């Protein structure tokens, strides 16, 4: 191959290869400086937002565990009569309140009333 042919072929390859190099560098794996990922969900927080609760096999009972109760952390007995025709007592212990302060859910069982009891779940709102 003559020197002039080598130079011509090298120039052609270089000219054709430049757009490919440009495309490859535009598709780099560098992080996007303006990502569009959504913000993380708001965490549940018993001390800031209070609690929500559910009562298994419920027929009108209700319980409200306030954020003040969680903050005080002292064992408390709740009457969950609500609109039911009978009452149950639910005891939330200091250890249960400690779990709620750490934003963990708790589950306790009510006392027996009218021949049955209920599972009570309390979680952070």
N, C-alpha and C positions, 0 to 999 in steps of 0.2 A: 504494500500500500504506500502510495506516495504521500509525502508530508502534506500537501495541499488537500488531498482527500481526507486525511485524518482530521485536519482542522475543520473542514466543512462538516464532517459527520459529528464531531464534538460540538460544534456550534448548533447543529440541528437538535441534538439530544439535550443540550443545555436549554435551548429555547422551548422545546416541548416539555421539559421537566420542570421548568419554573412555575407554571400554573399548578402542577401537582404538588409541589412543595408549599405553595401558598394555601391550597385547599387543606393539606395535612396540618399546617400550623394553625389554621383557623378552627380546626376540630380538635384542639388540644384538650387534655383532661384537667386543665386548671379549673378551680372553682369559680363559679359565676360570682362576680362582685356584688350583684344585686339579686340574691336568691329570692324565690317567691314561695318559700315554705310557710305554711300557716303557723301562727304562734301556738305554743303548747296550751292544752286546756287548763282552765283555772283549777288549782288543786282544791280539794275539799278541806275545810278548816273548821273544826268544831268550836274553837275559841273565837273565831271571827264571825262565823256564819250560823252557829247553833247546830242543831241536829235534825234529822228526819227519822221517823220510826215506822215500823210495820209490826202488826200483830197477827200471828198465824191463826188460822181457823177463827177469824174474828167475826163477831156478830154485834158490833156496836161499841166495843171498848176503844179507848183512846189514851194515849200517853204523850206528854210533852216534856222533853228533857231540855231545859234552857241552857244557853251558853254560860250563864251565871252558875248554874249547878255544876257544869263541867269544870269551870274555873275553880270553884271552891273545892271540888274533889272529895267532899265528905259523903260517906254512905247515906243514901236516902231511900225511903220507901214511898212509892207512888201508888195511888189508888187509880185503877184504870176503868172505872165504872162506865164513863162515856154515856151512850144512850142504851146500854144493855140493862137488863132487869136485875143483874147481880154484879157484885164487885170482885175484883182480884187485886191482890197486892203484888207489886213488882219491886224487888230490892235491887238497886244498883250500888255496888260496893265501891270503896275507894280505889281498888285495883281496876274495876271497870272504868271509872272516871279517868284513871291514869291512861288507860288504853285510848279513850276518846280524846284526851289531851294530845296524844301522839297521832291523832287522826286515823285511828283504827276503829273499825266497827266492833260492836259487841253483840252477843246474843245471850239472853237470860230466859228463864222460865218463870212464869207467874206462879203465885200460890194457887192452890185448888180452891175453887168456888163453884157451887152448883154442880159438883161432881166432875170437874175437868180443870185443866190448866191451859195456858197459851204460851207459845214461843214468842218472845219479844226481841226484835232486832232494832238496834239504834246505830245509826251511822252519821257521819259528818255531812253537813249540807254545803 
